[in-house]
Amino acid sequence: MLGISLDKSINFIKSNSNFILLIWVLSSLSLCFVGWLETTPLKDNAVASITINLAASFFNIWLFVSMIHRIKVQAIDGGDETYGESLLHGLYSAPGYILVALGYSLMLLIGLFLLVIPGVWVGANFVFAPTLAVFDISADEMSYSHSKRLVQGNFMIGLLFAILSIIMESSSQLIVTIGEGMGLTLLFYVPMFFVLMALGVLVECWSSFTVIELVKSKLAVTDQQV
């Protein structure tokens, strides 16, 4: 399943190369700007620093949600849309994605704080909830419960993407921290952030297509039972 979803991810990236290039460049530049901010006196201004970081985070989420929505339109609905439509729908879907992702992150942190095992369980079972919120294929079922149902019998797949999401989310701050500690300039940040966002695009596509394959798998089992 993971091989199939990875292959479909690569094909999607190839067939939407201009759109993916736009997402990659803009998200990388956004991180570069935040990295540059840490080298200026603005980093000592708490209000300005928090505001800029939040704006950059929303900007990146918007870009990635637009990509997820484009995957939905092409791979689930069997249609197509312009780049502008993908970005517009991504903007509409971003708040819902953020709310679900925040809930997931909060449950994950609580689980890891209490004990490692509950955190691992939460991470693996609910990792696909934000993507499902954008796909909007859960009917009346909550994205969290739908994600949990998809992961049943596929726990290691959920755990893999939970680990990948944690690595991707912590890497940008780790890069900034390393740069600050070593006194490195923006020339260090730029290539690192571009590589990180290239991996981020691939992982997000892979995760999205894995959700689609899991849904197909569950539907196939239901049809056999009927």
Secondary structure, DSSP 8 states (H G I E B T S, - for coil): -HHHHHHHHHHHHHHTHHHHHHHHHHHHHHHHHHHHHTTSGGGG-HHHHHHHHHHHHHHHHHHHHHHHHHHIIIIIS-----HHHHHHHHHHHHHHHHHHHHHHHHHHHHHHHH-HHHHHHHHHHHTTHHHHHHHT--TTS-HHHHHHHHHTT-HHHHHHHHHHHHHHHHHHHHHHHHHHHHT--HHHHHHHHHHHHHHHHHHHHHHHHHHHHHHHHHHHHHHHH-
